[in-house]
């Protein structure tokens, strides 16, 4: 893969609590200029961004973020509100508490509810690998496949660690053929992003990589 092709995989991301409107506009302007897959922004900014950029920009947001222990109902409402405000892709944090207690039926039930709420919009399930055992990761690969999510995603970027190539290889062994992989968390260099793309990730969440590629190639 050419380095410039990575831009088409990037969810150009700004999820910091103190992000201002100027920060969000800067991110979105970069995304339009560089041709990234989406911008991933807080739900609070979706409608303003959609009103400003319209169809020139694909919007992604996060729900149950970043800890995942919100109620299933609240996540469903977040998803519905986000879609109404212009989001085309939803990244939801799995209920990590339920995973650690091995309440997998509850995890499955919640994700089915969110899948239904998302309708034809893309759903990515963030499993926050840094907190999980290998057994728990494998079980979540199976559940994400069962509920027909579009992606399994490694990390929020707010946990104790982010994506690893070892986890990508584990996912590839245990997800179904219709589930894609998004790597996020700690991907800060072009070399990092290229490694994840070549490992099989269809999306890469990063706030750093797109501007680095643009600067390198004078885009």
N, C-alpha and C positions, 0 to 999 in steps of 0.2 A: 504494500500500500504506500502511495505517495504521502508525504507529510501533510500537504495541503488538503488531501482528501479527508483527513481527520476532522476538519471543520464540519463536515456533513453529519458527523456522529455526535457532536458536542451539544449537550444541554448546558448552555452558557448560564451560569448560576450566580445568584445573589440572594442569600437567605439570612443574612445577619440581621439581628433584631434592630440595629441602629441604622439600617440602610435608609437613606433619604430618597425623596422623589428624584433628585438630581442623580443619585447613584443608579437608580433604576433606569432612568432615561439613558444614561451613558451606556449601561449594559445593553439595553435594547437597540440603541444606535449601532453599537458594535456588532450585535447579532445580525441585524439587517445587512450591514456592510460586508460582513465576513461570510454570511450564508450558513450560520449554524443551524442545527436541527430545530432547537427551541431556545427560548429563555425560560429558566426555572426561577420563579419569583414568589414572594409571599402572596397569599390569597388577598390580602388587603389592597394590593396594587393591581389586581387583575383587571378590574373594570376600567380604571384610568388608562392602563396600557392598551387595552383592547380599543377603547375609544380613540386613542391617539394613533395607533398603528394599524388597526383594522386587520385585513387579511395579509398584510406585509410581514407578519410575524406570528409564529406559532407559539402558543403559551402553554407552559407546564407549571403546575404548582404542587405543593406538598400538603398532606392532611395527616392528622394524628402526629404531628411533627414537633419535636424530634424524638420523643420518648415512647410513643406508641400505646400508652396505657389509657387513652381516652376510651369512652364507651363506643361500642359499635354504632349505636344510633347517632352519636355526635359525628363520627367519621362519615357516615352516610350523608348527613346534612351538610358537612363541609364539602363533600364531593359534589352534591347537587348545587350548592351555592357557587362553587368554583366554576362549574360548567355553565351555569347561568351567566356568570360574569366573563365568560370567554375562554376558559381553559379547555384545551383539546387533549391534554395529557395530565393524568393524576398519579402522583407518587405517594403511596400510603405506607406508613410505618406499621409493620405487624405488631400485634400486642405481645411485646417481648415478655411481659410478666406471665402471660398464658403459656408462651413457649417454654419458659424456664420451669414452669410447673407441669409441663407436658400435658396441658389441657388442649390437645390438638383438635378435638371436635369443636371447641369454642373458636379456635383460630380459623378453622375451615368455615364455620358458620359466619363469622364476621367478614371474611374475605368474599364469600359468596354474596353477602349483602352489598358490599362495596362494588363488586363486579356488576351487579344488577343496576346499582345507582349510576354507574359510569356509562351504561349503554354501549354505544359504539365508539366511545372515547377510549384512548389508550390507558391501560392500567398497569403501573409498575409497582411491585411489592418490595419494599425495603425491609430486609430481614436483620440488618445490623449485626453482621458476622462477628464483630469483635467480642460480643457477649455470648456467643453460642459454641457448643461443642460440635464436633463433626457429625455426631448422630442427629443433633437438632437441625443442623444445616440440611442434611439429607432429607429429613422428614419435611422440612419446609419446601424443598425442591418438589417433593411429591404433591404437597398441598397446593402450591402455586400452580402446578400443572393441572391438578384436578379442578380448580375453580376457574380455569381458563383466563388467568391473567396474561397480559401480553409480555411482561418482563419480570424477571427477578433481579433485584438490585442489591448490591453489596451493603451499602452504608449510607448513613445520613450526612457524614462529615462532621457530626457533632459528638460522636462516641469516642471511646478511648483509642480507637484505631480505625483505619479506613480499608480500602480495597487491597486485596493481595492476589497475585497471580495464582497462588495455590487454590484459593477459593473459586476462581474462575474455572480452573480445571475440574474441581469437585462439582460445580454446578453442571458443567457440560456432560458429566457422567450420569446425572440424576434427574435433570429436567426433561420434560417431554419435547417433541420436535417442534411444537408451535410456540414454545417459550423462548424469548430472547434474553440477553444478559446486558445489564447496565452496571458498569463499574463507577464508583464514586467514593470520594474521601481520600484526600492526600495525593491526588493526581495533579501535579504542579508543573511538569516539564513536558516538552514535546516527546522526549524519549519515553517517558512514562505512558503517555497516551498512545503512542505507536505500539508499545508492548501490549497494552490491553486490547487494542484493535486487532492486532495480529493473533492474540490469544482467543479471539472469537466474540468480543463484545460489540454489540450493535449500537450501543450508546455509551457515552462517557460524560459524567457529570463533573464539571470543573469551572472554576472562576478564572483560572490562570492561563490555560492552554491556548485558547483562541487568540488572545492578543499577542502571545509569543509567536505563534505561526504567522499572524498578520505582519508583525514587525520583521520577521525573518525574510518574508517573501514580498515585502512592500505592498501589501494588499490595501 
